[in-house]
Amino acid sequence: MCANIGVDPLASSKGYWGELLGVGDFYYELGIQIIDVCLSTRALNGGLIELSDLKHRVERMRGVRNDAATTVATTAKSKTKDTNMEITEDDLLRSIKTLAPLGNGFQVIEIGGKKMVSSVPRELNRDQSLILALIQVGDTNGHVNVQDVCQRLGWEQGRSVRALNTLLDDGLMWVDQQIEPFEYWVPGFFVQEEDEDYAAVK
């Protein structure tokens, strides 16, 4: 949207985003960075990313590094938060809420006790949420098939297939058709391998 109207959201001095979203510079800059991370990782996770993973990726974008004892961050002398300053999950949650005026798509949902950020412009219905929770907290090894869903949730096959296909259509699931019965995986639940820089400072 910014590219189409020729506006740099992080450099604009007119405060357009601050007026639209009703927040200060820090939160609308953070909101733009959240959008950037969610869109750039959508092909990998289907538009569903764990809040802690989002925090790590946004911090890397902002140049923040964490080590075991201290946080190395450059802070401004002003009262406002600097671009390189460490952010909290509360900052992310507040910033995501401010994205509401931009339309549907960015929301925080809780699945299996974990906060996940969804960037899919469709709200999950109850059946989809139950399947995601089943994969997240169950002993399913990260995937399910139609029979698993039917047995564990007590559904008929048609209901299970419809819910799984909707998740597939939205990109929240991948299907492995090289095995019978087909296995349905949620890429947003995959354990990310840490790169060397991140692993070194944990």
PAKOL-594756 format. One record per atom (N, C-alpha, C): residue number from 1; chain; atom name; x, y, z. Coordinates in Angstrom, 1 decimal. Atoms other than C-alpha are relative to their C-alpha. Layout:
BEGIN
i/ch/at/u/v/w
NUM/A/CA/X/Y/Z
...
END
This chain:
BEGIN
i/ch/at/u/v/w
1/A/N/0.8/-1.2/0.0
1/A/CA/0.0/0.0/0.0
1/A/C/0.9/1.2/0.0
2/A/N/-0.9/-1.2/-0.1
2/A/CA/2.8/2.4/0.9
2/A/C/0.7/0.2/-1.3
3/A/N/-0.7/-0.1/1.3
3/A/CA/4.7/1.6/-2.4
3/A/C/-0.9/0.6/-1.0
4/A/N/1.0/-0.5/1.0
4/A/CA/1.5/2.4/-4.4
4/A/C/-0.2/1.5/0.1
5/A/N/0.3/-1.5/-0.2
5/A/CA/1.1/5.9/-2.9
5/A/C/1.3/0.7/0.2
6/A/N/-1.3/-0.7/-0.1
6/A/CA/4.9/6.6/-2.7
6/A/C/0.3/0.6/1.4
7/A/N/-0.3/-0.4/-1.4
7/A/CA/5.1/6.9/1.1
7/A/C/0.9/-1.0/0.7
8/A/N/-0.8/0.9/-0.8
8/A/CA/7.9/5.6/3.2
8/A/C/-0.5/0.1/1.5
9/A/N/0.7/-0.1/-1.3
9/A/CA/6.0/4.8/6.5
9/A/C/1.0/0.2/1.1
10/A/N/-0.9/-0.2/-1.1
10/A/CA/9.2/4.9/8.6
10/A/C/0.7/1.4/-0.1
11/A/N/-0.7/-1.2/0.2
11/A/CA/10.5/8.2/7.2
11/A/C/-1.0/1.2/-0.1
12/A/N/0.9/-1.1/0.1
12/A/CA/7.3/10.2/6.8
12/A/C/-0.1/0.9/1.2
13/A/N/0.1/-0.9/-1.1
13/A/CA/7.2/13.3/8.9
13/A/C/-1.4/0.6/0.3
14/A/N/1.4/-0.5/-0.2
14/A/CA/3.5/13.9/8.5
14/A/C/-0.8/-0.7/1.0
15/A/N/0.7/0.7/-1.0
15/A/CA/2.5/11.4/11.1
15/A/C/-1.3/-0.7/-0.5
16/A/N/1.2/0.6/0.6
16/A/CA/0.0/9.8/8.8
16/A/C/-0.4/-1.3/0.7
17/A/N/0.4/1.3/-0.7
17/A/CA/0.2/6.3/10.4
17/A/C/-0.3/0.3/1.5
18/A/N/0.4/-0.3/-1.4
18/A/CA/0.2/7.8/13.9
18/A/C/-1.4/0.5/0.1
19/A/N/1.3/-0.5/0.0
19/A/CA/-3.0/9.6/13.1
19/A/C/-1.0/-1.1/-0.3
20/A/N/0.9/1.1/0.4
20/A/CA/-4.6/6.6/11.4
20/A/C/-0.2/-1.0/1.1
21/A/N/0.1/1.0/-1.0
21/A/CA/-3.7/4.1/14.1
21/A/C/-0.2/0.4/1.4
22/A/N/0.2/-0.6/-1.3
22/A/CA/-3.9/6.4/17.0
22/A/C/1.1/-0.3/1.0
23/A/N/-1.1/0.3/-0.9
23/A/CA/-0.5/5.6/18.4
23/A/C/1.2/0.8/-0.4
24/A/N/-1.2/-0.7/0.2
24/A/CA/3.0/7.1/18.6
24/A/C/0.9/-0.7/-1.0
25/A/N/-0.9/0.5/1.0
25/A/CA/5.9/6.6/16.3
25/A/C/0.5/-1.5/0.3
26/A/N/-0.6/1.4/-0.4
26/A/CA/7.3/3.5/18.2
26/A/C/-1.0/-1.1/-0.4
27/A/N/0.9/1.1/0.3
27/A/CA/4.1/1.5/17.8
27/A/C/-0.4/-0.2/-1.5
28/A/N/0.4/0.2/1.4
28/A/CA/3.3/2.2/14.2
28/A/C/1.3/-0.5/-0.8
29/A/N/-1.2/0.6/0.6
29/A/CA/7.0/1.5/13.2
29/A/C/0.0/-1.5/0.3
30/A/N/0.0/1.4/-0.3
30/A/CA/6.7/-1.7/15.1
30/A/C/-1.1/-0.8/-0.7
31/A/N/1.1/0.7/0.8
31/A/CA/3.4/-2.5/13.4
31/A/C/0.5/-0.3/-1.5
32/A/N/-0.5/0.2/1.3
32/A/CA/5.1/-2.0/10.0
32/A/C/1.0/-1.2/-0.1
33/A/N/-1.0/1.1/0.0
33/A/CA/7.9/-4.4/11.0
33/A/C/-0.7/-1.3/0.2
34/A/N/0.8/1.3/-0.2
34/A/CA/5.3/-7.0/12.2
34/A/C/-0.6/-0.4/-1.3
35/A/N/0.5/0.3/1.3
35/A/CA/3.6/-6.8/8.9
35/A/C/1.0/-0.6/-0.9
36/A/N/-1.1/0.4/0.8
36/A/CA/6.9/-7.2/7.1
36/A/C/0.4/-1.5/0.3
37/A/N/-0.3/1.3/-0.4
37/A/CA/7.8/-10.3/9.1
37/A/C/-1.1/-1.0/-0.4
38/A/N/1.1/0.9/0.2
38/A/CA/4.4/-11.9/8.8
38/A/C/-0.1/-0.3/-1.5
39/A/N/0.2/0.2/1.5
39/A/CA/4.2/-11.4/5.0
39/A/C/1.2/-0.7/-0.6
40/A/N/-1.2/0.7/0.5
40/A/CA/7.8/-12.5/4.4
40/A/C/0.1/-1.4/0.4
41/A/N/0.0/1.4/-0.4
41/A/CA/7.3/-15.7/6.3
41/A/C/-1.2/-0.8/-0.3
42/A/N/1.3/0.7/0.2
42/A/CA/3.8/-16.6/5.1
42/A/C/0.2/-1.2/-0.9
43/A/N/-0.3/1.2/0.9
43/A/CA/5.2/-19.0/2.4
43/A/C/0.5/-1.1/0.8
44/A/N/-0.6/1.1/-0.8
44/A/CA/7.0/-20.9/5.2
44/A/C/-1.0/-0.5/1.0
45/A/N/0.9/0.5/-1.1
45/A/CA/4.3/-21.0/7.9
45/A/C/-1.5/0.2/-0.2
46/A/N/1.4/-0.1/0.3
46/A/CA/1.0/-20.4/6.1
46/A/C/-0.7/1.2/0.6
47/A/N/0.6/-1.2/-0.6
47/A/CA/0.4/-17.1/7.9
47/A/C/-0.3/-0.2/1.5
48/A/N/0.2/0.2/-1.4
48/A/CA/0.5/-18.5/11.4
48/A/C/1.4/-0.1/0.7
49/A/N/-1.4/-0.1/-0.6
49/A/CA/3.6/-17.6/13.5
49/A/C/-0.2/0.1/1.5
50/A/N/0.0/-0.1/-1.4
50/A/CA/4.2/-18.1/17.2
50/A/C/0.5/1.4/0.4
51/A/N/-0.3/-1.4/-0.4
51/A/CA/4.4/-14.8/19.1
51/A/C/1.5/0.1/0.4
52/A/N/-1.4/-0.1/-0.4
52/A/CA/7.9/-15.6/20.5
52/A/C/0.9/0.0/-1.2
53/A/N/-0.8/0.0/1.2
53/A/CA/9.2/-16.4/17.0
53/A/C/-0.1/1.4/-0.7
54/A/N/0.2/-1.4/0.6
54/A/CA/7.7/-13.1/15.7
54/A/C/0.9/1.0/0.7
55/A/N/-0.8/-0.9/-0.8
55/A/CA/9.4/-11.3/18.6
55/A/C/1.5/-0.1/-0.4
56/A/N/-1.4/0.3/0.4
56/A/CA/12.8/-12.9/17.7
56/A/C/0.3/0.6/-1.4
57/A/N/-0.3/-0.5/1.4
57/A/CA/12.5/-12.0/14.0
57/A/C/-0.1/1.5/-0.1
58/A/N/0.1/-1.5/0.0
58/A/CA/11.4/-8.4/14.7
58/A/C/1.2/0.6/0.7
59/A/N/-1.1/-0.5/-0.6
59/A/CA/14.2/-7.9/17.1
59/A/C/1.3/-0.1/-0.9
60/A/N/-1.1/0.1/1.0
60/A/CA/16.7/-9.1/14.5
60/A/C/-0.1/1.1/-1.0
61/A/N/0.2/-1.0/1.0
61/A/CA/15.2/-6.7/12.0
61/A/C/0.4/1.4/0.6
62/A/N/-0.3/-1.3/-0.7
62/A/CA/15.6/-3.9/14.6
62/A/C/1.5/0.1/0.5
63/A/N/-1.4/-0.1/-0.5
63/A/CA/19.2/-4.8/15.4
63/A/C/0.2/-0.3/1.4
64/A/N/-0.1/0.3/-1.4
64/A/CA/18.6/-6.1/18.9
64/A/C/0.5/-1.4/0.1
65/A/N/-0.6/1.4/-0.3
65/A/CA/20.7/-9.0/20.2
65/A/C/-0.1/-0.2/1.5
66/A/N/0.1/0.4/-1.4
66/A/CA/20.1/-10.9/23.4
66/A/C/1.0/-1.0/0.4
67/A/N/-0.9/1.0/-0.5
67/A/CA/22.7/-12.8/25.4
67/A/C/-0.6/-0.5/1.3
68/A/N/0.6/0.6/-1.2
68/A/CA/22.3/-14.9/28.5
68/A/C/-0.1/0.9/1.2
69/A/N/0.0/-0.8/-1.2
69/A/CA/23.0/-12.1/31.0
69/A/C/-0.6/1.4/-0.3
70/A/N/0.5/-1.3/0.3
70/A/CA/22.2/-8.8/29.3
70/A/C/-0.5/0.2/-1.4
71/A/N/0.4/-0.3/1.3
71/A/CA/20.6/-7.2/26.4
71/A/C/0.8/1.1/-0.5
72/A/N/-0.8/-1.0/0.6
72/A/CA/22.8/-5.3/24.1
72/A/C/-0.9/0.8/-1.0
73/A/N/0.9/-0.8/0.9
73/A/CA/20.7/-2.5/22.6
73/A/C/0.4/1.5/0.1
74/A/N/-0.3/-1.5/0.0
74/A/CA/21.2/1.1/21.6
74/A/C/-1.3/0.7/0.3
75/A/N/1.3/-0.7/-0.4
75/A/CA/18.7/3.3/23.3
75/A/C/0.2/1.5/-0.2
76/A/N/-0.1/-1.4/0.2
76/A/CA/17.9/6.9/22.6
76/A/C/-0.1/0.7/1.4
77/A/N/0.0/-0.8/-1.2
77/A/CA/18.3/9.7/25.2
77/A/C/-1.4/0.6/0.2
78/A/N/1.4/-0.6/-0.2
78/A/CA/14.7/10.8/24.6
78/A/C/-0.9/-0.9/0.8
79/A/N/0.9/0.8/-0.8
79/A/CA/11.7/9.5/26.5
79/A/C/-0.7/-1.0/-0.9
80/A/N/0.6/1.0/0.9
80/A/CA/10.5/7.6/23.4
80/A/C/0.9/-1.2/-0.2
81/A/N/-0.8/1.2/0.3
81/A/CA/11.6/4.1/22.6
81/A/C/0.7/0.1/-1.3
82/A/N/-0.8/-0.1/1.2
82/A/CA/14.4/3.9/20.1
82/A/C/-0.2/-1.3/-0.9
83/A/N/0.2/1.1/0.9
83/A/CA/14.3/1.7/17.0
83/A/C/0.8/-1.3/0.4
84/A/N/-0.8/1.1/-0.4
84/A/CA/17.1/-0.5/18.4
84/A/C/-0.3/-0.6/1.4
85/A/N/0.3/0.4/-1.3
85/A/CA/15.6/-0.9/21.8
85/A/C/-0.7/-1.4/0.1
86/A/N/0.7/1.3/-0.2
86/A/CA/14.5/-4.3/23.1
86/A/C/-1.5/0.2/0.1
87/A/N/1.5/0.0/-0.1
87/A/CA/10.8/-5.0/22.7
87/A/C/-0.5/-1.1/0.8
88/A/N/0.6/1.0/-0.8
88/A/CA/8.5/-7.0/24.8
88/A/C/-1.2/-0.6/-0.8
89/A/N/1.1/0.6/0.7
89/A/CA/5.7/-9.4/23.8
89/A/C/-1.3/0.9/0.2
90/A/N/1.1/-0.9/-0.2
90/A/CA/3.3/-6.8/25.3
90/A/C/0.0/1.1/-1.0
91/A/N/-0.2/-1.0/1.1
91/A/CA/4.7/-4.2/22.8
91/A/C/-0.6/-0.6/-1.3
92/A/N/0.5/0.6/1.2
92/A/CA/3.9/-6.7/20.0
92/A/C/-1.5/-0.1/0.0
93/A/N/1.4/0.2/-0.1
93/A/CA/0.4/-7.4/21.3
93/A/C/-0.7/1.3/-0.2
94/A/N/0.6/-1.3/0.1
94/A/CA/-0.4/-3.7/21.6
94/A/C/0.1/0.5/-1.5
95/A/N/-0.2/-0.4/1.3
95/A/CA/1.0/-3.0/18.2
95/A/C/-0.9/-0.7/-1.0
96/A/N/0.9/0.8/0.9
96/A/CA/-1.0/-5.8/16.5
96/A/C/-1.4/0.5/0.1
97/A/N/1.4/-0.5/-0.1
97/A/CA/-4.2/-4.4/18.0
97/A/C/-0.2/1.3/-0.8
98/A/N/0.1/-1.3/0.7
98/A/CA/-3.4/-1.0/16.4
98/A/C/-0.1/-0.2/-1.5
99/A/N/0.1/0.3/1.4
99/A/CA/-3.4/-2.7/13.0
99/A/C/-1.4/-0.2/-0.5
100/A/N/1.4/0.3/0.3
100/A/CA/-7.2/-3.2/13.1
100/A/C/-0.5/1.0/-1.1
101/A/N/0.5/-0.9/1.1
101/A/CA/-7.9/0.0/11.0
101/A/C/0.4/-0.4/-1.4
102/A/N/-0.4/0.3/1.4
102/A/CA/-6.0/-1.5/8.1
102/A/C/-0.7/-1.2/-0.5
103/A/N/0.8/1.1/0.5
103/A/CA/-8.5/-4.3/7.8
103/A/C/0.2/-1.3/0.7
104/A/N/-0.1/1.3/-0.6
104/A/CA/-8.9/-8.0/8.7
104/A/C/1.4/-0.6/-0.3
105/A/N/-1.2/0.8/0.3
105/A/CA/-5.9/-10.3/8.9
105/A/C/0.9/-0.2/1.1
106/A/N/-1.0/0.2/-1.0
106/A/CA/-3.7/-9.6/11.8
106/A/C/-0.7/-0.1/1.4
107/A/N/0.7/0.3/-1.3
107/A/CA/-4.9/-11.1/15.1
107/A/C/0.9/-1.0/0.8
108/A/N/-0.7/1.0/-0.9
108/A/CA/-3.5/-13.0/18.1
108/A/C/-1.1/-1.0/0.4
109/A/N/0.9/1.0/-0.4
109/A/CA/-5.1/-16.3/18.7
109/A/C/0.8/-1.0/0.9
110/A/N/-0.6/1.0/-1.0
110/A/CA/-4.4/-18.9/21.5
110/A/C/-0.3/-1.4/-0.4
111/A/N/0.2/1.3/0.5
111/A/CA/-3.9/-22.4/20.3
111/A/C/0.9/-0.9/0.9
112/A/N/-0.8/0.9/-0.9
112/A/CA/-2.9/-25.1/22.8
112/A/C/0.8/0.7/1.1
113/A/N/-0.8/-0.8/-1.0
113/A/CA/-1.8/-22.5/25.4
113/A/C/1.1/0.9/-0.5
114/A/N/-1.0/-0.9/0.5
114/A/CA/0.5/-20.7/23.0
114/A/C/-0.7/1.1/-0.8
115/A/N/0.5/-1.1/0.8
115/A/CA/-0.1/-17.3/21.5
115/A/C/0.6/-0.1/-1.4
116/A/N/-0.4/0.1/1.4
116/A/CA/0.0/-17.4/17.7
116/A/C/-0.5/1.3/-0.7
117/A/N/0.4/-1.2/0.8
117/A/CA/-0.2/-14.4/15.3
117/A/C/-0.4/-0.5/-1.3
118/A/N/0.6/0.4/1.3
118/A/CA/-2.4/-15.0/12.3
118/A/C/0.0/1.2/-0.9
119/A/N/0.1/-1.1/1.0
119/A/CA/-2.0/-12.9/9.2
119/A/C/-0.8/-0.4/-1.2
120/A/N/1.0/0.5/1.0
120/A/CA/-4.7/-14.8/7.2
120/A/C/-1.2/0.9/0.1
121/A/N/1.1/-0.9/-0.1
121/A/CA/-7.5/-12.4/6.3
121/A/C/-1.4/-0.7/0.2
122/A/N/1.2/0.6/-0.3
122/A/CA/-10.1/-14.9/7.4
122/A/C/0.1/-0.6/1.5
123/A/N/0.0/0.5/-1.4
123/A/CA/-11.1/-15.8/11.0
123/A/C/-0.2/-1.5/0.0
124/A/N/0.1/1.5/-0.2
124/A/CA/-10.7/-19.4/12.1
124/A/C/-1.4/-0.3/0.6
125/A/N/1.3/0.4/-0.7
125/A/CA/-14.0/-21.1/12.8
125/A/C/0.3/-1.0/1.1
126/A/N/-0.2/0.9/-1.1
126/A/CA/-14.5/-23.5/15.7
126/A/C/0.7/-1.3/-0.4
127/A/N/-0.6/1.3/0.5
127/A/CA/-13.7/-26.6/13.7
127/A/C/1.5/0.1/-0.3
128/A/N/-1.4/-0.2/0.3
128/A/CA/-10.5/-25.2/12.4
128/A/C/0.9/0.1/1.2
129/A/N/-0.7/-0.2/-1.2
129/A/CA/-9.4/-24.1/15.8
129/A/C/0.2/-1.3/0.8
130/A/N/-0.1/1.3/-0.7
130/A/CA/-10.1/-27.5/17.3
130/A/C/1.0/-0.9/-0.6
131/A/N/-1.0/0.8/0.7
131/A/CA/-8.0/-29.2/14.7
131/A/C/1.4/0.5/0.3
132/A/N/-1.3/-0.6/-0.3
132/A/CA/-5.1/-26.8/15.2
132/A/C/0.4/-0.3/1.5
133/A/N/-0.3/0.3/-1.4
133/A/CA/-5.3/-27.3/19.0
133/A/C/0.3/-1.5/0.2
134/A/N/-0.3/1.4/-0.1
134/A/CA/-5.4/-31.1/18.5
134/A/C/1.5/-0.3/-0.4
135/A/N/-1.4/0.2/0.5
135/A/CA/-2.1/-30.9/16.5
135/A/C/1.0/0.6/1.0
136/A/N/-1.0/-0.8/-0.8
136/A/CA/-0.5/-28.4/18.9
136/A/C/0.2/-0.7/1.3
137/A/N/-0.1/0.6/-1.3
137/A/CA/-1.2/-30.2/22.2
137/A/C/-0.1/-1.5/0.1
138/A/N/0.2/1.5/0.0
138/A/CA/-2.0/-33.8/21.2
138/A/C/1.3/-0.7/-0.2
139/A/N/-1.1/0.8/0.2
139/A/CA/0.3/-36.7/20.8
139/A/C/0.0/-0.4/-1.5
140/A/N/0.2/0.2/1.4
140/A/CA/0.0/-36.4/17.0
140/A/C/1.3/0.1/-0.8
141/A/N/-1.3/-0.2/0.7
141/A/CA/3.7/-35.8/16.2
141/A/C/0.0/1.1/-1.0
142/A/N/0.0/-1.1/0.9
142/A/CA/2.8/-32.6/14.5
142/A/C/-0.9/-0.1/-1.2
143/A/N/0.9/0.2/1.1
143/A/CA/0.3/-34.0/12.0
143/A/C/-1.2/-0.8/0.3
144/A/N/1.2/0.8/-0.1
144/A/CA/-3.1/-35.6/11.6
144/A/C/-0.4/-0.5/-1.3
145/A/N/0.7/0.4/1.2
145/A/CA/-5.0/-37.5/9.1
145/A/C/-1.5/0.0/0.2
146/A/N/1.5/-0.2/-0.2
146/A/CA/-8.8/-37.6/8.5
146/A/C/-0.5/-1.0/1.1
147/A/N/0.5/0.9/-1.0
147/A/CA/-9.2/-40.7/10.6
147/A/C/0.4/0.4/1.4
148/A/N/-0.4/-0.6/-1.3
148/A/CA/-7.3/-39.1/13.5
148/A/C/-1.0/1.0/0.5
149/A/N/0.9/-1.1/-0.4
149/A/CA/-9.6/-36.1/13.5
149/A/C/-1.4/-0.6/0.3
150/A/N/1.3/0.6/-0.3
150/A/CA/-12.7/-38.3/13.3
150/A/C/0.0/-0.7/1.4
151/A/N/-0.1/0.7/-1.3
151/A/CA/-11.6/-40.5/16.2
151/A/C/0.1/0.9/1.2
152/A/N/-0.3/-0.8/-1.2
152/A/CA/-10.3/-37.8/18.5
152/A/C/-1.0/1.0/0.3
153/A/N/1.0/-1.1/-0.2
153/A/CA/-13.0/-35.2/18.0
153/A/C/-1.4/-0.5/-0.2
154/A/N/1.4/0.6/0.1
154/A/CA/-15.9/-37.6/17.4
154/A/C/-0.8/0.6/-1.2
155/A/N/0.7/-0.5/1.1
155/A/CA/-16.7/-36.1/14.0
155/A/C/-0.3/-1.0/-1.1
156/A/N/0.2/0.8/1.2
156/A/CA/-18.1/-37.6/10.8
156/A/C/1.1/0.4/-1.0
157/A/N/-1.1/-0.2/1.0
157/A/CA/-15.7/-37.9/7.9
157/A/C/-0.1/1.3/-0.8
158/A/N/0.2/-1.1/0.8
158/A/CA/-17.3/-35.2/5.9
158/A/C/0.3/1.3/0.7
159/A/N/-0.4/-1.2/-0.8
159/A/CA/-16.9/-32.6/8.7
159/A/C/1.5/0.2/0.1
160/A/N/-1.4/0.0/-0.1
160/A/CA/-13.3/-33.5/9.1
160/A/C/0.7/0.4/-1.3
161/A/N/-0.6/-0.3/1.3
161/A/CA/-12.5/-33.3/5.4
161/A/C/-0.2/1.5/-0.3
162/A/N/0.3/-1.4/0.3
162/A/CA/-14.2/-29.9/5.1
162/A/C/0.9/0.9/0.8
163/A/N/-0.8/-0.9/-0.8
163/A/CA/-12.3/-28.4/8.0
163/A/C/1.5/-0.1/-0.5
164/A/N/-1.3/0.1/0.4
164/A/CA/-9.0/-29.8/6.8
164/A/C/0.3/0.7/-1.3
165/A/N/-0.2/-0.7/1.3
165/A/CA/-9.5/-28.6/3.2
165/A/C/-0.1/1.5/0.1
166/A/N/0.0/-1.5/-0.2
166/A/CA/-10.4/-25.1/4.4
166/A/C/1.4/0.5/0.5
167/A/N/-1.3/-0.4/-0.5
167/A/CA/-7.1/-25.0/6.4
167/A/C/1.0/-0.1/-1.1
168/A/N/-0.9/0.1/1.2
168/A/CA/-5.3/-26.2/3.2
168/A/C/-0.2/1.2/-0.9
169/A/N/0.3/-1.1/0.9
169/A/CA/-7.0/-23.6/1.1
169/A/C/0.6/1.3/0.5
170/A/N/-0.5/-1.2/-0.6
170/A/CA/-5.9/-20.9/3.5
170/A/C/1.5/0.0/0.1
171/A/N/-1.5/0.1/-0.1
171/A/CA/-2.3/-22.1/3.4
171/A/C/0.5/-0.3/1.4
172/A/N/-0.4/0.2/-1.3
172/A/CA/-2.3/-22.9/7.1
172/A/C/0.5/-1.5/0.2
173/A/N/-0.4/1.4/-0.1
173/A/CA/-1.7/-26.6/6.4
173/A/C/0.6/-0.4/-1.3
174/A/N/-0.5/0.7/1.1
174/A/CA/0.3/-28.7/4.1
174/A/C/-0.4/-1.5/0.0
175/A/N/0.4/1.4/0.0
175/A/CA/-0.6/-32.2/3.0
175/A/C/1.1/-0.8/-0.7
176/A/N/-1.0/1.0/0.5
176/A/CA/1.8/-35.1/2.5
176/A/C/-0.8/-1.1/-0.7
177/A/N/0.8/1.0/0.8
177/A/CA/0.2/-37.3/-0.3
177/A/C/0.9/-1.2/-0.3
178/A/N/-0.9/1.2/0.3
178/A/CA/3.2/-39.7/-0.4
178/A/C/-0.2/-1.1/1.0
179/A/N/0.3/1.0/-1.0
179/A/CA/1.7/-41.7/2.5
179/A/C/-1.5/-0.2/0.1
180/A/N/1.4/0.2/-0.2
180/A/CA/-1.6/-43.3/3.1
180/A/C/-0.3/-0.4/1.4
181/A/N/0.8/-1.1/0.5
181/A/CA/-3.7/-42.0/4.6
181/A/C/0.8/1.3/0.0
182/A/N/-0.8/-1.2/0.1
182/A/CA/-2.6/-38.5/3.7
182/A/C/0.1/0.7/1.4
183/A/N/-0.3/-0.6/-1.3
183/A/CA/-1.0/-36.6/6.6
183/A/C/-0.1/1.6/-0.2
184/A/N/0.2/-1.5/0.0
184/A/CA/-1.9/-32.9/7.3
184/A/C/0.9/0.6/1.0
185/A/N/-1.0/-0.6/-0.9
185/A/CA/0.9/-30.8/8.8
185/A/C/-0.3/1.5/0.0
186/A/N/0.2/-1.4/-0.2
186/A/CA/0.8/-27.2/10.2
186/A/C/1.4/0.6/0.0
187/A/N/-1.4/-0.6/0.0
187/A/CA/4.1/-25.4/9.1
187/A/C/0.2/1.0/1.1
188/A/N/-0.1/-1.0/-1.0
188/A/CA/3.4/-22.7/11.7
188/A/C/0.5/-0.7/1.4
189/A/N/-0.4/0.7/-1.2
189/A/CA/4.1/-25.4/14.4
189/A/C/1.3/-0.7/-0.1
190/A/N/-1.4/0.6/0.1
190/A/CA/7.4/-26.6/13.0
190/A/C/0.9/0.7/0.9
191/A/N/-1.0/-0.6/-0.8
191/A/CA/10.3/-26.1/15.3
191/A/C/1.1/0.5/-0.9
192/A/N/-1.0/-0.6/0.9
192/A/CA/12.6/-23.6/13.6
192/A/C/1.4/-0.3/0.5
193/A/N/-1.4/0.1/-0.3
193/A/CA/16.3/-24.4/13.4
193/A/C/0.6/1.4/0.2
194/A/N/-0.6/-1.3/-0.2
194/A/CA/18.2/-21.6/14.9
194/A/C/1.3/0.2/-0.8
195/A/N/-1.3/-0.3/0.7
195/A/CA/20.9/-19.9/12.9
195/A/C/1.1/0.2/1.0
196/A/N/-1.2/0.0/-0.9
196/A/CA/24.4/-19.7/14.3
196/A/C/0.0/1.2/0.9
197/A/N/0.0/-1.3/-0.8
197/A/CA/24.1/-16.0/15.4
197/A/C/-1.0/-0.1/1.1
198/A/N/1.0/0.0/-1.1
198/A/CA/20.9/-16.6/17.3
198/A/C/0.3/-1.1/1.1
199/A/N/-0.4/1.1/-1.0
199/A/CA/22.1/-19.9/18.9
199/A/C/1.1/0.5/0.9
200/A/N/-1.2/-0.4/-0.8
200/A/CA/25.3/-18.2/20.0
200/A/C/-0.3/0.9/1.1
201/A/N/0.3/-1.0/-1.0
201/A/CA/23.6/-15.5/22.0
201/A/C/-1.1/-0.4/0.9
202/A/N/1.0/0.5/-0.9
202/A/CA/20.9/-17.6/23.6
202/A/C/0.5/-0.5/1.3
END
